[in-house]
Amino acid sequence: MAARGERNWIEITVAVAALVVSGISLWVGVRTEVANQQMVAATTWPVLVYTSSDALPSQEGPVTAMSLTNGGVGPAKVETLELFYRGQPMRSAAAFLRRCCGLKRSGSTDPRYALSTPASALLRAGQSVNFIMMTDTPAYTEWAKKLFAASNAVDLRACYCSVLNRCWVSDLHTLNPAPVDHCPVPRVPYRG
């Protein structure tokens, strides 16, 4: 009888040990999966930032530019962009240039400028896109100065996603954008 009791005790001890080892293995597996997901997310993390410059070289001379740059390590799918000048939303670069710099709707005295729409764009890591750019040639120096001065009164808000469809809303000045489930439709989207 004592031998049988010892055998039961040994069987119970082995079973409990097996359960403990299985539990530890499960815990290690779950933690490893979480760490792997975090590593993949970190290697695909985009970070959009806003920059303005009046010193970019071009074939025609210096350029005043307002740009979005992906300073992260993964591609950024730019879903929406909003541009605010002195707190007012701007629908387009032309509306912004009229408000900030006195651009007229048409006329030969208006400066040459280039526009692009960075919304719905894919920016790889390290890539920049100028969404407003003006050549600072002697004929347009005054316009370029106005644009560069106005760039300090610009606020932007963008919603962008990683290739894993993790999305963020950012003012493009922070390394800690707010995560969102999906990009909200802006009230006044910037269209370039």
C-alpha positions in Angstrom: 0.0 0.0 0.0 2.8 2.4 0.8 4.5 1.7 -2.5 1.3 2.5 -4.4 1.0 5.8 -2.4 4.6 6.7 -3.2 3.9 6.0 -6.9 0.8 8.3 -6.8 2.9 11.0 -5.1 5.6 10.7 -7.8 3.0 10.7 -10.6 1.4 13.8 -9.2 4.8 15.5 -8.7 5.8 14.7 -12.3 2.4 16.0 -13.6 2.6 19.2 -11.6 6.2 19.7 -12.9 5.0 19.1 -16.5 2.2 21.7 -16.0 4.7 24.2 -14.6 7.1 23.7 -17.5 4.2 23.9 -20.0 3.0 27.1 -18.4 6.4 28.7 -18.5 6.8 27.6 -22.1 3.5 29.2 -23.0 4.4 32.4 -21.2 7.8 32.6 -23.0 6.1 31.9 -26.4 3.5 34.7 -25.8 6.2 37.2 -24.7 8.3 36.2 -27.7 5.4 36.9 -30.1 4.7 40.2 -28.5 8.4 41.1 -28.8 8.4 40.0 -32.5 5.4 42.2 -33.2 7.0 45.2 -31.6 10.2 44.6 -33.5 8.3 44.4 -36.8 6.4 47.5 -35.9 9.6 49.3 -35.0 11.2 48.4 -38.3 8.2 49.8 -40.3 7.6 52.9 -38.2 7.2 56.1 -40.2 7.5 59.6 -38.7 6.4 62.5 -40.8 7.9 65.9 -40.1 7.4 69.4 -41.6 10.3 71.4 -42.7 10.7 74.8 -44.5 13.8 76.0 -46.2 15.1 78.9 -48.2 18.4 77.4 -49.1 17.7 74.4 -51.3 19.9 74.5 -54.5 18.2 74.4 -57.9 19.3 74.9 -61.4 17.7 78.4 -61.4 18.9 79.5 -58.0 17.9 79.2 -54.4 14.5 77.8 -53.6 12.1 78.5 -50.8 10.2 75.3 -50.0 7.8 73.8 -47.6 8.1 70.0 -47.3 7.0 66.8 -45.7 9.8 64.4 -44.8 9.5 60.8 -43.6 12.1 60.7 -40.8 11.1 57.2 -39.8 12.5 53.8 -40.8 9.4 52.6 -42.7 7.3 53.9 -45.6 4.5 56.4 -44.7 1.1 56.3 -46.5 0.0 59.9 -46.2 -3.8 59.7 -46.0 -4.8 63.3 -45.2 -3.2 66.6 -44.8 -4.5 69.9 -43.4 -2.7 73.2 -43.7 -3.5 76.1 -41.3 -2.2 79.6 -41.8 -2.5 81.8 -38.7 -5.2 79.3 -37.4 -7.3 79.4 -40.6 -7.6 76.2 -42.7 -6.4 76.5 -46.3 -7.9 74.3 -49.0 -5.0 74.8 -51.5 -1.6 76.2 -51.9 -3.0 78.9 -54.1 -5.4 80.0 -51.3 -2.5 79.9 -48.9 -0.3 82.0 -51.2 -3.1 84.5 -51.8 -3.6 84.9 -48.0 0.1 84.9 -46.9 1.9 86.6 -49.8 -0.6 88.6 -51.9 -0.7 86.2 -54.8 -3.2 87.3 -57.4 -5.4 84.9 -59.2 -3.6 85.5 -62.4 -1.0 87.9 -63.8 2.5 88.0 -65.1 3.9 89.6 -62.0 3.0 86.6 -59.8 6.0 84.4 -59.0 6.7 81.0 -60.4 5.9 78.3 -57.9 5.4 74.6 -57.9 2.7 72.7 -56.0 2.2 69.1 -55.2 -0.4 67.2 -53.2 1.4 65.0 -50.6 -1.9 63.5 -49.4 -2.5 60.0 -50.8 1.2 59.7 -51.3 3.7 57.0 -50.2 6.9 58.4 -48.8 9.7 55.9 -48.2 12.0 56.4 -45.2 14.1 59.5 -45.7 12.1 60.8 -48.6 10.8 64.4 -48.8 8.1 66.0 -50.9 7.9 69.7 -51.4 4.2 70.7 -51.3 5.0 74.4 -52.0 8.2 75.5 -53.7 9.2 78.9 -55.2 12.4 79.8 -57.0 14.2 82.7 -55.4 15.4 84.4 -58.5 16.0 88.2 -58.6 12.5 88.8 -60.1 10.9 86.8 -57.3 13.1 87.5 -54.2 10.4 89.5 -52.5 7.8 86.7 -53.0 10.2 84.1 -51.7 10.9 86.2 -48.6 7.2 86.5 -47.9 6.7 82.8 -48.4 9.6 81.9 -46.0 8.3 84.3 -43.4 4.8 82.9 -43.8 6.1 79.3 -43.3 6.7 80.1 -39.6 2.9 80.8 -39.2 1.9 77.5 -40.8 0.6 74.6 -38.8 0.0 71.2 -40.4 -2.0 68.1 -39.3 -1.6 64.9 -41.2 -2.9 61.4 -40.8 -0.6 58.7 -42.1 -0.2 54.9 -41.8 2.5 52.3 -41.9 2.6 49.4 -44.2 1.1 47.4 -41.3 -1.9 49.8 -41.4 -1.1 51.3 -38.0 -2.2 55.0 -38.3 -1.3 58.2 -36.5 -2.5 61.8 -36.5 0.4 64.3 -36.1 1.1 68.0 -36.0 4.4 67.0 -37.8 6.5 68.5 -35.1 6.4 65.5 -32.6 8.0 62.1 -32.4 4.9 60.9 -30.5 2.0 61.2 -32.9 -1.5 60.1 -31.6 -2.4 56.6 -32.7 -5.8 56.2 -34.4 -7.8 53.2 -35.7 -8.3 54.9 -39.1 -7.7 58.3 -40.6 -10.5 60.8 -40.0 -11.8 62.9 -42.9 -10.7 66.5 -42.3 -13.2 69.2 -42.4 -11.0 71.3 -44.8 -8.5 69.0 -46.5 -5.5 70.6 -48.2 -5.4 69.6 -51.8 -2.1 71.3 -53.1 
